[in-house]
Amino acid sequence: MSYLTQMQAAKAGELTAQLRAVAEQERVDPAWLREKVAAGEVAIPANVHHTSLAPQGVGAGLRTKINVNLGISGDSRDYDRELRKAKLAISMGAEGIMDLSNCGKTSAFRRELIAMSPAMIGTVPMYDAVGYLEKDLLDLTAQDFLTVVEAHAKEGVDFVTVHAGINRRTVEAFRRSPRLTNIVSRGGSLLFAWMAMTGNENPFYEYYDEVLEILRAHDVTISLGDAMRPGCTRDSTDAAQVCELIELGSLTKRAWAQDVQVMIEGPGHMAMHEIQANVLLEKRLCHRAPFYVLGPLVTDIAPGYDHITSAIGGAIAAAAGADFLCYVTPAEHLRLPDLEDVREGIVASKIAAHAADIAKGLPGARAMDDRMSDARRRIDWEEMFSLALDPEKARRYHDSLPPSEQKTCSMCGKMCAMRTVNQILAGEGIEISCEG
């Protein structure tokens, strides 16, 4: 029998090639993984048209994955630069890339990205609606929104962010609870504006079944967008955010009934003490669907350093059970990120994901750390560089101020603790002097 989606196959007891690949990579039992996919606790985003894909699993019991955002904007249409960002992300091990293009030749760029990328590709069709259809926002019809979703699905996108939870009930909750930063989701703000100007219900909510039919036909995972995510720590876990999350829980079950895989998108800004509770709330209200978080950023006053505020929140969220981290770069809130910003954002996000996997006790999560620690004990610099998350930066820092003694660094020199203890344990004496 031919199955349309990974979830449909899993429910029927079938082990697809993509599922077997994920099980081998994660070192888990394929039968266990099949049960998780069938239950919706793990998603394997794998569009049938994405032939260059190296499948990844997102969800409970698997490594925490990271996503990189890029894309063409109205103020910057450098297609080559955005492709260089994608290649950098792939080389640094990012499992997902979201193309957030909203202007220019979006379809051509997206097709090229999908053709060359082993990483899963996500998009936000709402961003692309105006540019792709060359219409003003107010002139878009409900069918127009579905047309863009179908175009992305046919091109090979593995997951799409659809802001289906911002319906009239959610908007009413938002209007009753004044926020400091209102709606900061770009897709959410556009839908809010369209609904207010036309008087219509959110088309992604009103025609949700039709959206699912499109996604099912191409095995596209739906990433249910958080239009009401907080844009500052003061607004976190308010009525609008929770109201939308309740809607997303209902939409999750409707998607699973149609064999469409689901991820839930989560908060953007949130104080540290609220993060664990939010993860638990998402898992409860959305039936343990994989949780995909932007940040969370744990403070609002660090422009230029938001990759750090995001990594702090991401580590806490992933340790509490979040499954997928969307990177944040130092350029967040300031400008479109450049290549160096992308590198810094990826490393910060990978640190958060890896630290969380250690905290969750995933089998083998600490193996690289143990190898690094052993190399440090032996003071084997080449091995340390090879094990580093960013080998180029580690080598550059070390070599920028070379030590006077081999098997040390310029921080401690002859007083290197590793060197001292190694020599004493080997039965050798040490001589330490500041002279010369």
C-alpha positions as CSV (number, residue, x, y, z in Angstrom):
1,M,0.0,0.0,0.0
2,S,1.2,3.5,-0.8
3,Y,0.9,6.0,2.1
4,L,0.5,9.7,1.7
5,T,2.2,10.8,4.9
6,Q,4.7,9.7,7.5
7,M,1.9,9.7,10.1
8,Q,-0.5,7.6,8.0
9,A,2.3,5.0,7.4
10,A,3.2,5.0,11.1
11,K,-0.5,4.5,12.1
12,A,-0.6,1.5,9.7
13,G,2.5,0.0,11.3
14,E,4.8,0.8,8.3
15,L,8.4,1.7,8.8
16,T,9.2,4.2,6.1
17,A,12.7,4.8,4.7
18,Q,12.7,8.3,6.3
19,L,11.7,6.8,9.7
20,R,14.4,4.2,9.5
21,A,17.0,6.8,8.7
22,V,15.9,8.9,11.7
23,A,15.9,5.9,14.0
24,E,19.5,5.0,12.9
25,Q,20.7,8.6,13.3
26,E,19.1,8.9,16.8
27,R,20.1,5.4,17.8
28,V,16.5,4.5,18.8
29,D,14.4,1.5,18.2
30,P,12.4,2.0,14.9
31,A,9.3,0.4,16.4
32,W,9.4,2.8,19.3
33,L,9.9,5.7,16.9
34,R,7.0,4.5,14.7
35,E,4.7,4.6,17.8
36,K,5.8,8.2,18.6
37,V,5.1,9.3,15.0
38,A,1.7,7.6,15.0
39,A,0.8,9.3,18.3
40,G,2.0,12.8,17.0
41,E,4.7,13.1,19.7
42,V,7.4,13.0,17.0
43,A,7.2,14.7,13.5
44,I,9.4,13.8,10.6
45,P,8.9,16.7,8.2
46,A,9.6,15.2,4.7
47,N,7.8,16.6,1.7
48,V,7.5,14.0,-1.0
49,H,9.1,16.5,-3.5
50,H,12.2,17.3,-1.4
51,T,14.5,14.8,-2.9
52,S,17.8,16.2,-1.4
53,L,16.4,15.9,2.2
54,A,18.3,14.1,4.9
55,P,15.3,13.3,7.2
56,Q,15.2,14.6,10.8
57,G,12.9,13.7,13.7
58,V,11.5,16.4,16.0
59,G,10.0,15.5,19.3
60,A,10.1,13.5,22.5
61,G,13.1,11.4,23.2
62,L,15.2,12.8,20.3
63,R,18.0,15.3,20.1
64,T,17.0,18.9,20.2
65,K,17.1,20.4,16.7
66,I,17.8,24.0,15.6
67,N,16.4,26.1,12.8
68,V,18.0,29.0,10.9
69,N,15.9,31.9,9.5
70,L,16.9,33.6,6.3
71,G,15.2,35.0,3.1
72,I,14.7,37.9,0.8
73,S,13.2,41.1,2.1
74,G,12.0,44.3,0.5
75,D,15.1,46.2,1.7
76,S,17.6,43.5,0.8
77,R,17.2,41.3,-2.3
78,D,20.7,39.7,-2.4
79,Y,19.8,36.2,-3.4
80,D,23.4,35.0,-3.5
81,R,24.0,36.2,0.1
82,E,20.9,34.3,1.4
83,L,22.1,31.1,-0.3
84,R,25.5,31.6,1.3
85,K,23.7,31.8,4.6
86,A,21.9,28.5,3.8
87,K,25.1,26.8,2.9
88,L,26.8,28.0,6.1
89,A,23.8,26.7,8.1
90,I,24.1,23.3,6.5
91,S,27.8,23.1,7.0
92,M,27.4,23.9,10.7
93,G,24.8,21.2,11.2
94,A,21.5,23.1,11.4
95,E,18.7,20.7,10.9
96,G,16.1,23.2,9.7
97,I,16.1,26.3,7.5
98,M,13.1,28.6,7.3
99,D,12.8,30.8,4.1
100,L,11.1,33.9,5.3
101,S,11.2,35.6,1.9
102,N,8.5,38.2,1.4
103,C,9.5,40.1,-1.7
104,G,11.0,39.6,-5.1
105,K,11.5,36.3,-6.9
106,T,10.5,34.2,-3.9
107,S,9.5,31.1,-5.8
108,A,12.8,30.8,-7.8
109,F,14.8,31.3,-4.6
110,R,12.8,28.8,-2.7
111,R,13.1,26.2,-5.5
112,E,16.9,26.6,-5.5
113,L,17.1,26.3,-1.8
114,I,15.0,23.1,-1.7
115,A,17.0,21.6,-4.5
116,M,20.4,22.0,-2.7
117,S,19.4,21.5,1.0
118,P,19.6,18.3,3.0
119,A,18.1,20.3,5.9
120,M,14.3,20.4,6.2
121,I,12.9,23.6,4.7
122,G,10.1,25.6,6.3
123,T,8.2,28.7,5.1
124,V,5.5,31.1,6.2
125,P,3.1,31.4,3.3
126,M,1.4,34.4,4.9
127,Y,4.7,36.4,4.4
128,D,4.8,35.4,0.8
129,A,1.2,36.1,-0.1
130,V,1.5,39.7,-1.1
131,G,4.7,39.3,-3.1
132,Y,3.9,36.0,-4.7
133,L,0.4,37.1,-5.9
134,E,1.4,40.7,-6.5
135,K,-1.6,42.0,-4.6
136,D,-2.1,44.4,-1.8
137,L,-3.0,42.8,1.5
138,L,-6.5,44.2,1.5
139,D,-7.2,42.7,-2.0
140,L,-6.3,39.1,-1.0
141,T,-9.1,36.7,-0.8
142,A,-9.4,33.5,1.4
143,Q,-8.7,31.4,-1.7
144,D,-5.5,33.5,-2.3
145,F,-4.1,32.4,1.0
146,L,-4.7,28.7,0.2
147,T,-3.2,29.2,-3.3
148,V,0.1,30.2,-1.7
149,V,0.1,27.3,0.7
150,E,-0.4,24.9,-2.2
151,A,2.4,26.6,-4.2
152,H,4.8,26.1,-1.3
153,A,3.7,22.5,-0.8
154,K,4.2,21.6,-4.5
155,E,7.7,23.2,-4.5
156,G,8.8,20.8,-1.8
157,V,8.6,22.7,1.5
158,D,8.8,20.3,4.5
159,F,6.8,22.4,7.0
160,V,4.8,25.5,6.8
161,T,4.0,28.0,9.6
162,V,0.2,28.6,9.5
163,H,-1.2,31.1,12.0
164,A,-4.6,29.3,12.3
165,G,-5.1,30.0,16.0
166,I,-5.6,33.8,15.7
167,N,-9.4,33.6,15.2
168,R,-12.1,35.9,16.4
169,R,-12.1,34.5,19.9
170,T,-8.3,35.0,20.2
171,V,-8.6,38.5,18.9
172,E,-11.3,39.3,21.5
173,A,-9.0,38.0,24.3
174,F,-6.2,40.2,22.9
175,R,-8.4,43.3,22.8
176,R,-9.6,42.7,26.4
177,S,-6.0,42.4,27.7
178,P,-3.9,45.4,26.8
179,R,-0.3,44.5,26.0
180,L,2.8,46.6,26.2
181,T,4.0,45.4,22.7
182,N,0.6,44.3,21.2
183,I,1.2,41.7,18.4
184,V,4.8,41.1,17.3
185,S,4.3,38.1,15.1
186,R,4.7,39.4,11.5
187,G,2.2,36.8,10.1
188,G,-0.1,37.3,13.1
189,S,-0.1,41.1,12.6
190,L,-0.9,40.8,8.9
191,L,-3.8,38.4,9.6
192,F,-5.0,40.7,12.4
193,A,-5.0,43.6,10.0
194,W,-6.7,41.6,7.2
195,M,-9.4,40.4,9.6
196,A,-10.0,44.0,10.9
197,M,-10.1,45.6,7.5
198,T,-12.4,43.0,5.9
199,G,-14.5,41.9,8.8
200,N,-13.8,38.3,7.9
201,E,-12.7,35.3,9.9
202,N,-9.0,34.2,9.6
203,P,-9.1,32.1,6.4
204,F,-6.5,29.7,7.7
205,Y,-9.0,28.9,10.6
206,E,-12.2,29.1,8.6
207,Y,-10.8,26.9,5.8
208,Y,-8.6,24.8,8.0
209,D,-9.8,21.5,6.5
210,E,-8.9,22.7,3.0
211,V,-5.4,23.6,4.3
212,L,-5.0,20.1,5.7
213,E,-6.0,18.5,2.4
214,I,-3.3,20.5,0.6
215,L,-0.6,19.5,3.2
216,R,-1.7,15.9,3.3
217,A,-1.3,15.5,-0.5
218,H,2.4,16.5,-0.3
219,D,3.2,15.3,3.3
220,V,3.9,18.8,4.6
221,T,4.0,19.2,8.4
222,I,2.0,22.0,9.8
223,S,3.8,24.3,12.2
224,L,0.9,26.0,14.0
225,G,2.2,29.6,14.4
226,D,2.0,31.6,17.6
227,A,0.5,34.8,16.4
228,M,0.0,35.9,20.0
229,R,3.5,35.1,21.2
230,P,4.7,37.7,23.7
231,G,7.0,40.4,22.3
232,C,8.3,41.4,25.7
233,T,8.7,39.7,29.1
234,R,5.9,41.8,30.5
235,D,3.3,40.3,28.1
236,S,4.2,36.6,28.6
237,T,1.6,34.0,29.5
238,D,-1.3,36.5,29.2
239,A,-4.8,35.7,28.1
240,A,-4.2,36.2,24.4
241,Q,-1.3,33.8,24.4
242,V,-3.1,31.1,26.4
243,C,-6.3,31.5,24.4
244,E,-4.4,30.9,21.2
245,L,-2.6,27.9,22.7
246,I,-6.0,26.3,23.6
247,E,-7.1,26.9,19.9
248,L,-3.9,25.2,18.7
249,G,-4.6,22.2,20.8
250,S,-7.9,21.7,19.0
251,L,-6.3,22.3,15.6
252,T,-3.6,19.7,16.4
253,K,-6.2,16.9,16.9
254,R,-7.9,17.9,13.7
255,A,-4.7,17.7,11.8
256,W,-3.8,14.3,13.2
257,A,-7.2,13.0,12.3
258,Q,-6.2,13.8,8.7
259,D,-2.7,12.2,9.1
260,V,-1.0,15.6,8.9
261,Q,2.0,16.0,11.3
262,V,2.1,18.9,13.7
263,M,4.5,21.1,15.5
264,I,3.5,23.9,17.8
265,E,5.3,27.2,17.8
266,G,6.0,28.9,21.2
267,P,6.8,32.1,23.0
268,G,9.3,34.7,21.9
269,H,10.0,36.7,25.1
270,M,9.6,35.2,28.6
271,A,11.3,35.5,32.0
272,M,13.2,32.5,33.0
273,H,10.9,31.4,35.8
274,E,7.9,31.1,33.4
275,I,9.6,29.0,30.7
276,Q,9.2,25.5,32.2
277,A,5.6,26.1,33.0
278,N,4.9,27.2,29.4
279,V,6.5,24.1,28.0
280,L,4.4,21.9,30.3
281,L,1.3,23.9,29.4
282,E,2.0,23.4,25.7
283,K,2.6,19.7,26.1
284,R,-0.7,19.4,28.1
285,L,-3.0,21.5,25.9
286,C,-1.5,20.4,22.6
287,H,-1.4,16.7,23.4
288,R,2.4,16.3,23.6
289,A,2.9,17.6,20.0
290,P,6.5,18.7,19.3
291,F,7.3,22.2,20.6
292,Y,9.2,24.7,18.4
293,V,10.3,27.8,20.3
294,L,11.7,31.1,19.2
295,G,14.2,31.9,22.0
296,P,12.6,32.5,24.4
297,L,14.5,35.7,25.0
298,V,14.8,36.1,28.8
299,T,15.3,39.9,28.9
300,D,14.4,42.8,26.6
301,I,17.4,45.1,27.0
302,A,20.2,43.3,25.1
303,P,20.0,44.4,21.4
304,G,23.2,43.2,19.8
305,Y,23.4,40.2,22.2
306,D,20.0,38.6,21.7
307,H,21.7,35.4,20.6
308,I,22.8,35.1,24.2
309,T,19.4,36.0,25.8
310,S,17.9,33.5,23.4
311,A,20.4,30.7,24.2
312,I,19.6,31.1,27.9
313,G,15.9,30.7,27.3
314,G,16.3,28.0,24.7
315,A,18.4,25.9,27.0
316,I,15.8,26.1,29.8
317,A,13.0,25.4,27.4
318,A,14.6,22.4,25.7
319,A,15.7,21.0,29.1
320,A,12.0,21.2,30.1
321,G,10.9,19.4,27.0
322,A,10.9,21.8,24.0
323,D,12.0,19.9,20.9
324,F,13.1,22.5,18.2
325,L,14.9,25.8,18.8
326,C,14.7,28.7,16.3
327,Y,18.0,30.5,16.4
328,V,18.2,34.2,17.2
329,T,21.2,36.3,15.9
330,P,22.9,39.3,17.4
331,A,21.1,41.4,14.8
332,E,17.6,40.5,16.2
333,H,15.5,43.7,16.6
334,L,18.2,45.7,14.7
335,R,18.6,44.6,11.0
336,L,18.8,41.7,8.6
337,P,21.6,39.4,9.8
338,D,24.8,39.1,7.9
339,L,26.9,35.9,7.6
340,E,28.8,36.4,10.8
341,D,25.5,37.1,12.6
342,V,24.2,33.8,11.3
343,R,27.3,32.0,12.5
344,E,27.0,33.5,16.0
345,G,23.3,32.6,16.1
346,I,23.8,29.0,15.1
347,V,26.6,28.4,17.6
348,A,24.5,30.0,20.4
349,S,21.5,27.9,19.5
350,K,23.5,24.7,19.2
351,I,25.1,25.3,22.6
352,A,21.6,25.6,24.1
353,A,20.3,22.5,22.3
354,H,23.3,20.4,23.3
355,A,23.3,21.6,26.9
356,A,19.6,20.6,27.1
357,D,20.2,17.2,25.6
358,I,22.8,16.5,28.4
359,A,20.3,17.7,31.0
360,K,17.6,15.4,29.5
361,G,20.0,12.5,29.8
362,L,19.7,11.5,26.1
363,P,21.9,8.5,25.4
364,G,25.3,9.6,24.0
365,A,24.6,13.3,24.6
366,R,27.7,13.7,26.7
367,A,30.0,11.6,24.5
368,M,31.6,14.6,22.7
369,D,32.0,16.5,25.9
370,D,33.9,13.5,27.4
371,R,36.1,13.4,24.3
372,M,36.8,17.1,24.6
373,S,37.6,16.7,28.3
374,D,40.0,13.9,27.6
375,A,41.7,16.0,24.9
376,R,42.0,18.8,27.4
377,R,43.6,16.6,30.0
378,R,46.1,15.5,27.4
379,I,46.4,19.1,26.1
380,D,45.9,17.9,22.6
381,W,45.0,21.1,20.8
382,E,44.3,19.7,17.4
383,E,41.8,17.2,18.8
384,M,40.2,20.0,20.9
385,F,39.8,22.2,17.8
386,S,38.2,19.2,15.9
387,L,35.7,18.7,18.6
388,A,34.7,22.3,19.0
389,L,31.3,23.6,17.9
390,D,33.1,26.4,16.0
391,P,36.6,25.0,15.3
392,E,37.7,28.0,13.3
393,K,37.1,30.4,16.2
394,A,38.7,28.2,18.7
395,R,41.9,27.9,16.7
396,R,41.9,31.6,15.9
397,Y,41.6,32.6,19.6
398,H,44.3,30.2,20.7
399,D,46.7,31.2,17.9
400,S,46.2,35.0,18.4
401,L,48.4,35.0,21.5
402,P,50.6,31.9,21.3
403,P,52.0,30.4,24.6
404,S,55.7,30.4,25.4
405,E,55.5,26.8,26.4
406,Q,54.1,23.9,24.4
407,K,51.2,22.0,25.9
408,T,49.8,25.1,27.5
409,C,47.9,28.3,26.5
410,S,48.8,31.9,27.2
411,M,46.2,32.1,30.0
412,C,48.2,29.9,32.5
413,G,51.4,29.2,30.7
414,K,53.7,27.1,33.0
415,M,51.1,27.2,35.7
416,C,48.6,25.2,33.6
417,A,46.9,22.8,36.0
418,M,46.6,20.0,33.4
419,R,50.3,20.2,32.6
420,T,51.3,20.3,36.3
421,V,49.2,17.3,37.4
422,N,50.1,15.3,34.2
423,Q,53.8,15.7,35.0
424,I,53.5,14.9,38.7
425,L,51.4,11.8,38.0
426,A,54.0,10.7,35.5
427,G,56.7,10.9,38.2
428,E,58.2,14.1,36.9
429,G,59.1,17.3,38.8
430,I,58.0,20.8,37.8
431,E,59.8,24.1,37.8
432,I,57.7,27.2,37.9
433,S,59.1,30.7,37.7
434,C,58.0,34.0,36.4
435,E,61.5,34.8,35.1
436,G,62.1,34.7,31.4
